[in-house]
Amino acid sequence: MNNNYKNFNQEPSTPYPQAFWNNYKLFLLKHKVSKKYVNWYVYRTQHYIAAFPDHYIRDHTPQHVEHYFTQLGQDASLAAWQFRQAIDAIQILFSSALKISWAQQMDWDYWYTAAKELEVQHVTVARDYTDALADLVEPLAGEERCSAELRQR
């Protein structure tokens, strides 16, 4: 997987012509994606496809999707709603557009839950918004002092 998924400021390169994407927009509209979000769904789908330039889309597995979501979820600049939008776009791609069998068994709800924005003080927030290093004391000088300190505990 390349790093195209992070570069949302430019349209990614995919092997599909513009006519394909125009038809895909119509497909999304028929699947009740709001007209004001259709271009974003296409954009999210393009980024997913571009992230795997050496893999034909019909050969993708749940592991491709999970890897992509894991990488995408680590992007601190991506808002939770954007992550959910990417999940929805990719679910529509595999479940409805391509009708790939594994997509029906994939735990999409897990990813939607993972994309939920938590309050800053929530106990399961992996990101720590405080300065964890602010209260650290100076490191002990020399291995001897460190060993003595550890033996006293």
C-alpha positions as CSV (number, residue, x, y, z in Angstrom):
1,M,0.0,0.0,0.0
2,N,1.4,3.4,-0.8
3,N,0.7,6.6,1.1
4,N,-1.9,8.1,-1.3
5,Y,-4.6,7.6,1.4
6,K,-3.0,10.5,3.4
7,N,-2.8,13.0,0.6
8,F,-6.5,14.1,0.4
9,N,-5.5,17.4,-1.2
10,Q,-5.1,16.0,-4.7
11,E,-7.1,13.6,-6.8
12,P,-5.4,10.2,-6.7
13,S,-4.5,8.2,-9.8
14,T,-6.7,5.2,-10.4
15,P,-6.9,2.9,-13.4
16,Y,-10.5,3.9,-14.1
17,P,-11.5,6.5,-16.6
18,Q,-13.7,9.5,-15.8
19,A,-16.7,7.7,-17.4
20,F,-16.5,5.0,-14.8
21,W,-16.5,7.6,-12.0
22,N,-19.5,9.4,-13.6
23,N,-21.4,6.2,-13.6
24,Y,-20.3,5.5,-10.1
25,K,-21.8,8.9,-9.0
26,L,-25.1,7.9,-10.4
27,F,-24.9,4.5,-8.6
28,L,-24.2,6.4,-5.3
29,L,-27.2,8.6,-5.9
30,K,-29.4,5.6,-6.4
31,H,-28.1,4.2,-3.1
32,K,-29.3,7.2,-1.3
33,V,-26.0,9.1,-0.9
34,S,-26.9,12.7,-0.6
35,K,-26.1,14.7,-3.8
36,K,-23.9,17.1,-1.8
37,Y,-21.7,14.2,-0.6
38,V,-21.5,12.1,-3.8
39,N,-18.2,13.7,-4.9
40,W,-16.7,13.1,-1.5
41,Y,-17.7,9.4,-1.6
42,V,-16.1,9.1,-5.0
43,Y,-13.0,10.9,-3.6
44,R,-12.8,8.5,-0.7
45,T,-13.2,5.5,-3.0
46,Q,-10.5,6.8,-5.3
47,H,-8.1,7.1,-2.4
48,Y,-8.8,3.6,-1.3
49,I,-8.2,2.2,-4.8
50,A,-5.1,4.3,-5.3
51,A,-3.7,3.0,-2.0
52,F,-3.3,-0.4,-3.7
53,P,-2.0,0.3,-7.2
54,D,-0.7,-3.2,-7.7
55,H,-4.0,-5.0,-6.8
56,Y,-7.0,-5.3,-9.0
57,I,-10.1,-4.1,-7.0
58,R,-12.0,-7.4,-7.4
59,D,-9.0,-9.3,-5.9
60,H,-9.1,-7.2,-2.7
61,T,-9.7,-9.1,0.6
62,P,-11.0,-8.0,4.0
63,Q,-7.3,-7.7,5.0
64,H,-6.8,-4.9,2.4
65,V,-9.7,-3.0,3.8
66,E,-8.7,-3.5,7.4
67,H,-5.1,-2.4,6.6
68,Y,-6.4,0.7,4.9
69,F,-8.8,1.6,7.7
70,T,-6.0,1.0,10.3
71,Q,-3.7,3.3,8.4
72,L,-6.4,5.9,7.8
73,G,-7.5,5.8,11.4
74,Q,-4.0,6.8,12.5
75,D,-4.2,10.0,10.5
76,A,-4.7,12.6,13.3
77,S,-5.7,15.3,10.7
78,L,-8.7,13.2,9.6
79,A,-11.9,14.0,11.5
80,A,-14.1,11.2,12.8
81,W,-16.9,12.0,10.4
82,Q,-14.4,11.9,7.5
83,F,-13.3,8.4,8.6
84,R,-16.9,7.3,8.8
85,Q,-17.5,8.6,5.4
86,A,-14.6,6.7,4.0
87,I,-15.9,3.5,5.7
88,D,-19.3,4.1,4.2
89,A,-17.9,4.7,0.7
90,I,-15.8,1.6,0.8
91,Q,-18.6,-0.5,2.2
92,I,-20.9,0.6,-0.7
93,L,-18.1,-0.2,-3.1
94,F,-17.6,-3.8,-2.0
95,S,-21.1,-4.6,-0.7
96,S,-23.4,-2.9,-3.2
97,A,-21.4,-2.0,-6.3
98,L,-19.1,-4.9,-6.7
99,K,-21.2,-7.4,-4.6
100,I,-18.1,-9.1,-3.3
101,S,-19.1,-12.1,-1.1
102,W,-16.7,-11.4,1.8
103,A,-18.1,-7.9,2.2
104,Q,-21.4,-9.3,3.4
105,Q,-19.6,-10.9,6.4
106,M,-17.2,-8.1,7.2
107,D,-17.8,-6.4,10.5
108,W,-18.4,-2.9,9.2
109,D,-20.0,-1.9,12.5
110,Y,-16.7,-2.4,14.2
111,W,-15.1,0.2,12.0
112,Y,-17.9,2.6,12.4
113,T,-17.6,2.3,16.2
114,A,-13.8,2.7,15.9
115,A,-14.4,5.9,14.0
116,K,-16.6,7.4,16.7
117,E,-15.2,10.5,18.2
118,L,-14.6,10.2,21.9
119,E,-14.5,13.0,24.5
120,V,-10.9,14.1,25.3
121,Q,-11.1,12.6,28.8
122,H,-12.6,9.2,27.7
123,V,-10.6,6.4,29.3
124,T,-10.1,4.6,26.0
125,V,-8.8,7.5,24.0
126,A,-5.4,6.4,22.7
127,R,-4.3,9.9,22.0
128,D,-3.1,11.8,25.1
129,Y,-3.8,15.5,24.8
130,T,-1.7,16.4,27.8
131,D,2.0,17.0,28.0
132,A,3.1,13.7,29.4
133,L,6.7,14.9,29.7
134,A,6.1,18.0,31.7
135,D,6.4,16.4,35.1
136,L,9.4,14.2,34.4
137,V,12.5,14.6,36.6
138,E,15.9,14.7,35.1
139,P,17.2,11.3,34.2
140,L,19.7,9.7,36.7
141,A,23.3,10.2,35.6
142,G,25.2,7.0,35.2
143,E,24.2,3.4,35.3
144,E,25.3,3.0,39.0
145,R,22.8,5.5,40.3
146,C,20.1,3.9,38.2
147,S,20.8,0.4,39.5
148,A,20.9,1.7,43.1
149,E,17.5,3.5,42.6
150,L,15.9,0.3,41.2
151,R,17.2,-1.8,44.1
152,Q,15.6,0.5,46.7
153,R,12.1,-0.2,45.2
